[in-house]
Amino acid sequence: MEKLKKVAFSEGFKYLFFGGLATVVYIIFKFLSYQATQSGWISEIIAQACSIIFAFFTNKFFVFQHKSVNLFKEFISFVTSRILLLLFSIGMNAFFIDAHPEILMRDFGISKNTLVALLNLFLQVFIIVVNYLVSKFIVFKRNNA
């Protein structure tokens, strides 16, 4: 049991470490691509694409150390899960921030700025956990090789 805990912690630490590096990749590419294009949405697409590609390869080879040769299938699954969670996040923001902020503001007695901060903190933690679980049990599943 102790060995299992050690392995799980090590994998979780690597996942968070490389996730942090993916965030750095995102920030660098967002800045550079914005400077090159002067477009918020184009630079966002470029930065997201670069950070997702970086995250895929670091998860495959360093976090989960997956040996499967079906790179294309894994990549499509990985990107699809990221896009679905992005759409979920957009939907939550659209509903709770743009359309009906009063629901949570009234129930929790908070300002809209606090609502934005708390919702996005919740969403980021939720997305990190779901991305980890999807990567571990679907995209880079051990018996997938």
C-alpha positions as CSV (number, residue, x, y, z in Angstrom):
1,M,0.0,0.0,0.0
2,E,2.9,2.4,0.8
3,K,4.4,1.7,-2.6
4,L,1.1,2.5,-4.3
5,K,0.9,5.8,-2.4
6,K,4.4,6.7,-3.4
7,V,3.7,6.0,-7.1
8,A,0.4,7.9,-7.1
9,F,2.1,10.9,-5.4
10,S,5.0,10.9,-7.8
11,E,2.6,10.8,-10.8
12,G,0.4,13.5,-9.4
13,F,3.5,15.7,-8.7
14,K,4.7,15.2,-12.2
15,Y,1.3,16.0,-13.6
16,L,1.1,19.3,-11.6
17,F,4.7,20.2,-12.5
18,F,4.3,19.7,-16.2
19,G,0.9,21.4,-16.0
20,G,2.7,24.4,-14.5
21,L,5.2,24.3,-17.4
22,A,2.3,24.1,-19.9
23,T,0.9,27.3,-18.3
24,V,4.3,28.9,-18.9
25,V,4.2,27.8,-22.5
26,Y,0.8,29.3,-22.8
27,I,1.8,32.6,-21.4
28,I,4.9,32.8,-23.6
29,F,3.0,32.0,-26.8
30,K,0.1,34.2,-25.9
31,F,2.5,37.2,-25.5
32,L,4.6,36.4,-28.6
33,S,1.6,35.6,-30.8
34,Y,-0.2,38.7,-29.6
35,Q,2.8,40.8,-30.4
36,A,3.0,39.3,-33.9
37,T,-0.8,39.4,-34.7
38,Q,-2.2,42.1,-32.5
39,S,-5.3,39.9,-32.2
40,G,-6.6,38.6,-28.9
41,W,-8.5,35.7,-30.3
42,I,-5.9,34.6,-32.8
43,S,-3.2,34.8,-30.1
44,E,-5.5,32.8,-27.8
45,I,-5.9,30.0,-30.4
46,I,-2.1,29.9,-31.0
47,A,-1.3,29.9,-27.3
48,Q,-3.9,27.2,-26.4
49,A,-2.8,25.0,-29.3
50,C,0.9,25.3,-28.2
51,S,0.1,24.5,-24.6
52,I,-2.1,21.6,-25.4
53,I,0.5,20.1,-27.7
54,F,3.2,20.6,-25.0
55,A,0.8,19.0,-22.4
56,F,0.1,16.0,-24.6
57,F,3.7,15.1,-25.1
58,T,4.8,15.7,-21.5
59,N,1.8,13.7,-20.2
60,K,2.4,10.9,-22.7
61,F,6.2,10.5,-22.2
62,F,7.0,11.9,-18.7
63,V,3.8,11.8,-16.5
64,F,2.1,8.6,-17.6
65,Q,5.1,7.1,-19.5
66,H,2.8,5.6,-22.0
67,K,4.3,3.4,-24.7
68,S,1.4,3.0,-27.1
69,V,2.2,3.6,-30.8
70,N,-1.3,4.9,-31.6
71,L,-0.2,8.6,-31.2
72,F,-3.0,10.0,-33.4
73,K,-5.8,8.3,-31.5
74,E,-4.3,9.5,-28.2
75,F,-3.8,13.0,-29.4
76,I,-7.4,13.3,-30.7
77,S,-8.8,11.9,-27.4
78,F,-6.5,14.3,-25.5
79,V,-7.5,17.4,-27.5
80,T,-11.2,16.4,-27.5
81,S,-11.3,16.2,-23.7
82,R,-9.6,19.6,-23.5
83,I,-12.1,21.2,-25.9
84,L,-15.1,19.7,-24.1
85,L,-13.8,21.1,-20.7
86,L,-13.2,24.5,-22.4
87,L,-16.8,24.5,-23.6
88,F,-18.0,23.4,-20.1
89,S,-16.0,26.3,-18.6
90,I,-17.4,28.8,-21.1
91,G,-20.9,27.5,-20.4
92,M,-20.5,27.9,-16.6
93,N,-19.1,31.4,-17.1
94,A,-21.9,32.4,-19.5
95,F,-24.6,31.1,-17.1
96,F,-23.2,32.2,-13.7
97,I,-21.3,35.3,-14.7
98,D,-23.1,36.7,-17.7
99,A,-26.7,35.5,-17.5
100,H,-27.5,34.8,-13.9
101,P,-24.9,36.2,-11.5
102,E,-27.6,37.0,-9.0
103,I,-28.0,33.3,-8.2
104,L,-24.7,32.9,-6.5
105,M,-24.2,36.5,-5.5
106,R,-27.5,36.4,-3.5
107,D,-27.0,32.9,-2.1
108,F,-23.4,33.5,-0.9
109,G,-23.7,37.3,-0.3
110,I,-20.7,38.1,-2.6
111,S,-19.9,40.7,-5.2
112,K,-19.6,40.0,-8.9
113,N,-15.8,40.3,-8.8
114,T,-15.7,37.8,-6.0
115,L,-18.0,35.6,-7.9
116,V,-15.8,35.7,-11.0
117,A,-12.7,34.8,-8.9
118,L,-14.4,32.0,-6.9
119,L,-16.1,30.5,-10.0
120,N,-12.8,30.5,-11.9
121,L,-10.9,29.0,-9.0
122,F,-13.5,26.2,-8.7
123,L,-13.4,25.6,-12.5
124,Q,-9.6,25.5,-12.6
125,V,-9.4,22.9,-9.8
126,F,-12.3,20.9,-11.4
127,I,-10.7,21.0,-14.8
128,I,-7.2,19.9,-13.5
129,V,-8.8,17.0,-11.7
130,V,-10.9,15.9,-14.7
131,N,-8.0,16.3,-17.1
132,Y,-5.9,14.1,-14.9
133,L,-8.5,11.4,-14.6
134,V,-9.3,11.5,-18.4
135,S,-5.6,11.4,-19.2
136,K,-4.9,8.5,-16.8
137,F,-7.9,6.3,-17.4
138,I,-8.9,7.1,-21.0
139,V,-6.2,8.7,-23.1
140,F,-3.1,7.0,-21.6
141,K,-4.8,3.9,-20.2
142,R,-2.2,1.2,-19.6
143,N,-4.0,-1.6,-21.5
144,N,-4.3,0.8,-24.5
145,A,-0.9,-0.2,-25.9
